């Protein structure tokens, strides 16, 4: 893998990482209205729930399994798209 293909791979991987971060931030913003209501539960995370918050009876919880699954999803999708971008760049160069 030469420098050009490595650059395509890293660019695609960082793009996927930013896309997943944007989706997670979007799910956080969508829960804004529910956070103002005393008895409303909400979940944050894409593609897996990483945070549950909400009601008067339950405390806010960070779901470590969801965090780990989200990191694994980012790595898997990032590696797949990065390798595909490197292969396409190699084929059509």
C-alpha positions in Angstrom: 0.0 0.0 0.0 1.7 3.2 -1.1 1.3 6.7 0.3 -1.6 7.6 -2.0 -3.7 4.6 -1.0 -2.9 5.1 2.7 -4.2 8.7 2.3 -7.5 7.5 0.7 -7.8 4.9 3.5 -7.3 7.4 6.3 -9.5 10.0 4.7 -12.4 7.5 4.3 -11.9 6.3 7.9 -11.9 9.8 9.3 -15.0 10.6 7.2 -16.9 7.6 8.7 -15.8 8.6 12.2 -17.1 12.1 11.7 -20.4 10.8 10.2 -21.0 8.5 13.2 -20.1 11.4 15.6 -22.6 13.6 13.8 -25.4 11.0 14.0 -24.7 10.5 17.7 -24.8 14.3 18.3 -28.1 14.4 16.3 -29.7 11.8 18.6 -28.5 13.9 21.6 -30.1 17.0 20.1 -33.4 15.2 19.5 -33.7 14.4 23.2 -33.5 18.1 24.1 -37.3 18.4 24.5 -37.6 15.3 26.6 -34.9 16.4 29.0 -37.1 19.3 30.1 -39.9 17.1 31.2 -39.7 15.4 34.6 -41.1 12.0 33.7 -39.8 11.4 30.2 -37.1 8.9 29.3 -34.7 9.3 26.4 -32.0 7.4 24.7 -28.9 8.7 22.9 -26.7 6.8 20.5 -26.4 5.6 17.0 -26.4 2.7 15.9 -26.6 1.4 19.5 -27.9 3.1 22.6 -25.0 4.5 24.6 -26.8 6.7 27.1 -30.2 6.4 28.8 -31.6 9.3 30.9 -34.8 10.6 32.0 -37.4 9.8 34.5 -37.7 10.9 38.1 -37.3 7.3 39.3 -34.3 6.4 37.3 -30.9 8.0 37.2 -29.0 8.8 34.0 -26.9 5.8 32.9 -24.0 5.5 30.5 -24.4 2.1 28.7 -20.8 0.8 28.3 -21.9 -2.1 26.1 -23.5 0.5 23.7 -20.3 2.6 23.8 -18.2 -0.4 22.9 -20.6 -1.5 20.2 -20.6 2.0 18.7 -16.8 2.0 18.6 -16.7 -1.5 17.1 -19.3 -0.3 14.4 -17.2 2.7 13.6 -14.1 0.6 13.3 -15.8 -2.0 11.1 -17.5 0.4 8.8 -14.4 2.7 8.7 -12.1 -0.2 7.8 -14.5 -1.5 5.2 -15.0 1.8 3.5 -11.4 2.7 3.9 -10.3 -0.6 2.2 -12.9 -0.1 -0.5 -11.6 3.5 -1.2 -8.0 2.2 -1.3 -9.0 -0.6 -3.7 -11.0 1.7 -6.0 -8.1 4.2 -6.0 -5.7 1.4 -6.8 -7.8 0.0 -9.6 -8.5 3.3 -11.3 -5.2 5.0 -10.9 
